[in-house]
Amino acid sequence: MSVFISGANGYIAKHIIGDLLDQNYKVIGTVRSQTKLENLEKQFDNNPNLTLEIVEDICKPVAFDNAIKKHCEDIKYVLHNASPFFFDTTDYVTDLLNPALYGTRGILESIKKYGSTTVERVVITSSFAAVFDYVKKDDDTCKINEESWNPDTWESCQTDNAPRAYCGSKKFAEQAAWEFLKANKDNVKFKLSTVNPDNVFGPQKFDADVSPKLNTSCELINQVIHTPADAQFDPTSGYGGFVDVRDVAKAHLLAFQNENTINQRLIMHNGKFCSQDIADVLNEDFSCLKGKIPVGKPHTGALYNSPRGVVVDNSKTKQILGFKFIDLTKSIYDTAAQILKTEGRL
């Protein structure tokens, strides 16, 4: 039986696919174009256990129909990873809200039509954004856990900025999945889980994916690497929570392999960070960067001080998953080392 994964060429998805292939699963992935299909096949060395299909626009109601219908007899697990994650837009509905919501509804409808008797588990890649209150992100009296929900409405998440709209998009997409399952409990057999990662650090699956501008979370590290020592630097910027991409990938597999994950939201969070923490690791661990990047105010970040802002309790998630998460220092180090090696500086 096969694992179907949407958005197969994404940062997290490539790590998931690598883990799936290492565990001898057959994988059916979707990408948006023939070029992306060919590039991904090449990166995975034309692995015979990896089959790719093109889904150009996940907003279309029947976007996933052909791919799931074609492979319906083989698909046992579905991982829905495709969803936009960027902030360079002012058209929040078109670029963020609709793709997240309609993509989730669409793939579940396709499963209902063509995989209702074969698909046993569905895992939605949601986000920490669906859990926390964007307005209260710096409020240390605010406490959240696996039961918490972002309180934004469709309207309120569009009044501020792109990050808030993104947070709303993940909430509405995840809610749509739980509502679909409730409304179709007699029409489908699958059990649902969600994986809700915070800012995701860690190396790209392939060195070739290191580019001048990286995915939204890793770009926070990339920016510090490329900030001149004498440039203006705010050591408190970028404050938030993190998790390593390799742990997120591992959680996706356990989310369909483990019976204890059924009907669970898995909050992937392993502490707080800010730009100062990134600068500390880079300055202390990479001699090639000393004197070339900002020093800031060493040891004033979250690594050496009590974290501020919203209090996260994901002890339930960690107990269910049963493995130790990668720490911030290693996650920053491995991300930076790959970038510097690719640039020929390490």
ZAMARGU-4260 file (C-alpha; in steps of 0.2 Angstrom, whole numbers, plus 5000, padded with zeros to 4 digits):
<rodrens>
0) 5000/5000/5000 | 5006/5018/4996 | 5007/5035/5005 | 5000/5049/4995 | 5008/5066/4999
5) 5002/5083/4992 | 5015/5097/4990 | 5029/5085/4988 | 5042/5097/4983 | 5040/5107/4999
10) 5054/5110/5012 | 5045/5098/5025 | 5038/5087/5012 | 5055/5082/5005 | 5060/5076/5022
15) 5044/5066/5024 | 5047/5058/5008 | 5065/5054/5012 | 5059/5045/5028 | 5045/5036/5020
20) 5057/5029/5006 | 5069/5024/5020 | 5055/5014/5028 | 5051/5006/5011 | 5035/5014/5008
25) 5029/5017/4991 | 5025/5036/4989 | 5014/5045/4977 | 5017/5064/4978 | 5009/5079/4969
30) 5019/5094/4962 | 5013/5109/4952 | 5022/5107/4936 | 5032/5096/4925 | 5048/5105/4929
35) 5046/5102/4948 | 5041/5084/4944 | 5057/5081/4935 | 5068/5090/4947 | 5061/5080/4962
40) 5063/5063/4953 | 5081/5068/4950 | 5084/5073/4968 | 5077/5056/4974 | 5088/5047/4961
45) 5073/5041/4951 | 5068/5030/4965 | 5056/5017/4959 | 5045/5018/4974 | 5042/5037/4971
50) 5028/5041/4959 | 5023/5059/4955 | 5008/5067/4948 | 5004/5085/4943 | 4991/5096/4952
55) 4993/5113/4946 | 4980/5122/4956 | 4975/5115/4973 | 4961/5128/4974 | 4951/5119/4961
60) 4937/5108/4969 | 4942/5093/4959 | 4961/5097/4959 | 4966/5080/4967 | 4952/5069/4959
65) 4963/5062/4945 | 4978/5058/4955 | 4968/5050/4969 | 4957/5041/4957 | 4972/5034/4947
70) 4980/5027/4962 | 4965/5024/4973 | 4967/5005/4975 | 4985/5007/4982 | 4983/5023/4993
75) 4981/5018/5012 | 4988/5034/5020 | 4986/5052/5014 | 4997/5067/5020 | 4991/5084/5015
80) 5006/5095/5015 | 5002/5107/5001 | 4998/5125/5007 | 5006/5142/5004 | 5018/5149/5017
85) 5025/5166/5013 | 5021/5184/5018 | 5025/5194/5002 | 5007/5198/4998 | 4993/5210/5001
90) 4980/5199/4993 | 4977/5188/5008 | 4961/5179/5002 | 4968/5174/4985 | 4986/5170/4990
95) 4984/5163/5008 | 4966/5159/5014 | 4958/5151/4999 | 4972/5139/4994 | 4974/5133/5012
100) 4955/5131/5014 | 4950/5124/4997 | 4965/5113/4995 | 4961/5104/5012 | 4942/5103/5007
105) 4947/5097/4990 | 4958/5083/4994 | 4946/5076/5007 | 4932/5077/4995 | 4943/5067/4983
110) 4946/5054/4996 | 4928/5053/4999 | 4924/5050/4981 | 4938/5038/4976 | 4947/5032/4992
115) 4932/5030/5005 | 4936/5011/5007 | 4955/5011/5005 | 4961/5026/5014 | 4963/5022/5033
120) 4973/5037/5040 | 4974/5056/5035 | 4987/5068/5042 | 4985/5086/5039 | 5000/5097/5040
125) 4993/5111/5050 | 5003/5124/5060 | 5006/5132/5077 | 4997/5146/5069 | 4981/5137/5070
130) 4983/5135/5089 | 4989/5152/5096 | 4981/5170/5097 | 4992/5181/5085 | 4987/5196/5095
135) 4993/5189/5111 | 5009/5181/5105 | 5019/5192/5117 | 5007/5190/5132 | 5016/5178/5145
140) 4999/5176/5154 | 4992/5167/5138 | 4994/5148/5140 | 4990/5136/5125 | 4990/5117/5123
145) 4983/5105/5111 | 4966/5110/5114 | 4969/5129/5110 | 4963/5137/5094 | 4967/5154/5085
150) 4952/5165/5089 | 4953/5175/5073 | 4938/5176/5061 | 4939/5176/5042 | 4938/5195/5043
155) 4949/5199/5057 | 4964/5189/5051 | 4964/5201/5035 | 4965/5217/5045 | 4983/5217/5051
160) 4996/5210/5040 | 5001/5194/5030 | 5008/5184/5045 | 4991/5186/5053 | 4982/5181/5037
165) 4993/5166/5036 | 4989/5161/5054 | 4971/5162/5049 | 4973/5152/5034 | 4980/5137/5044
170) 4966/5139/5057 | 4952/5138/5044 | 4960/5124/5034 | 4962/5113/5049 | 4945/5117/5056
175) 4938/5112/5039 | 4946/5095/5040 | 4939/5091/5057 | 4922/5097/5052 | 4923/5086/5036
180) 4927/5071/5046 | 4912/5074/5058 | 4900/5077/5043 | 4906/5062/5034 | 4908/5049/5048
185) 4897/5037/5039 | 4905/5040/5021 | 4923/5038/5025 | 4933/5026/5035 | 4949/5036/5038
190) 4955/5042/5055 | 4962/5060/5056 | 4977/5068/5064 | 4986/5085/5062 | 5004/5090/5064
195) 5005/5108/5070 | 5023/5114/5069 | 5030/5131/5075 | 5044/5140/5065 | 5053/5126/5057
200) 5072/5126/5056 | 5085/5113/5050 | 5094/5109/5034 | 5086/5107/5017 | 5084/5089/5012
205) 5095/5092/4998 | 5110/5104/4996 | 5104/5110/4979 | 5089/5118/4988 | 5100/5131/4997
210) 5096/5147/4988 | 5099/5165/4991 | 5082/5166/4999 | 5076/5151/5009 | 5059/5146/5015
215) 5051/5158/5027 | 5057/5151/5043 | 5075/5146/5038 | 5077/5163/5030 | 5078/5170/5048
220) 5094/5161/5050 | 5100/5165/5032 | 5097/5183/5035 | 5109/5184/5050 | 5122/5174/5041
225) 5122/5188/5027 | 5120/5203/5038 | 5136/5213/5039 | 5144/5216/5056 | 5142/5235/5055
230) 5124/5234/5049 | 5109/5238/5060 | 5104/5223/5070 | 5089/5221/5082 | 5094/5206/5093
235) 5076/5204/5099 | 5068/5202/5082 | 5061/5186/5075 | 5055/5181/5092 | 5045/5165/5092
240) 5045/5146/5094 | 5054/5133/5084 | 5055/5115/5080 | 5067/5106/5069 | 5061/5100/5052
245) 5068/5082/5055 | 5057/5081/5070 | 5042/5087/5060 | 5045/5074/5047 | 5046/5060/5060
250) 5030/5066/5068 | 5021/5065/5051 | 5025/5046/5050 | 5021/5042/5068 | 5004/5052/5065
255) 4998/5038/5054 | 5008/5024/5061 | 5003/5026/5079 | 4985/5022/5086 | 4988/5035/5100
260) 4988/5049/5087 | 4971/5046/5081 | 4960/5062/5083 | 4975/5071/5090 | 4983/5088/5086
265) 5002/5087/5088 | 5010/5103/5093 | 5028/5103/5086 | 5037/5116/5097 | 5053/5115/5107
270) 5056/5131/5114 | 5058/5150/5110 | 5072/5159/5100 | 5076/5177/5094 | 5089/5184/5082
275) 5101/5185/5096 | 5101/5167/5099 | 5105/5164/5080 | 5119/5177/5081 | 5126/5168/5097
280) 5127/5151/5089 | 5134/5158/5072 | 5147/5168/5081 | 5152/5154/5093 | 5152/5139/5081
285) 5158/5146/5065 | 5175/5154/5064 | 5172/5160/5046 | 5159/5171/5052 | 5168/5180/5067
290) 5169/5198/5064 | 5158/5197/5048 | 5141/5197/5056 | 5133/5206/5070 | 5137/5201/5088
295) 5122/5210/5096 | 5121/5208/5114 | 5127/5190/5118 | 5118/5178/5129 | 5103/5190/5131
300) 5091/5179/5120 | 5080/5164/5124 | 5094/5151/5125 | 5101/5160/5141 | 5086/5168/5149
305) 5068/5164/5153 | 5057/5164/5137 | 5044/5178/5136 | 5027/5178/5127 | 5014/5165/5126
310) 5017/5149/5137 | 5016/5133/5127 | 5012/5116/5135 | 5014/5102/5122 | 5019/5089/5134
315) 5004/5078/5128 | 5012/5079/5110 | 5029/5074/5116 | 5022/5060/5127 | 5012/5053/5112
320) 5027/5054/5100 | 5039/5047/5112 | 5056/5054/5105 | 5067/5068/5111 | 5066/5084/5100
325) 5082/5092/5092 | 5087/5107/5102 | 5089/5125/5096 | 5108/5125/5095 | 5109/5110/5084
330) 5095/5115/5073 | 5103/5133/5070 | 5120/5125/5068 | 5115/5112/5055 | 5105/5125/5045
335) 5119/5137/5044 | 5132/5123/5041 | 5123/5118/5025 | 5121/5136/5019 | 5140/5140/5022
340) 5146/5123/5014 | 5135/5127/4999 | 5142/5144/4998 | 5160/5137/4999 | 5163/5146/5016
345) 5165/5130/5026
</rodrens>
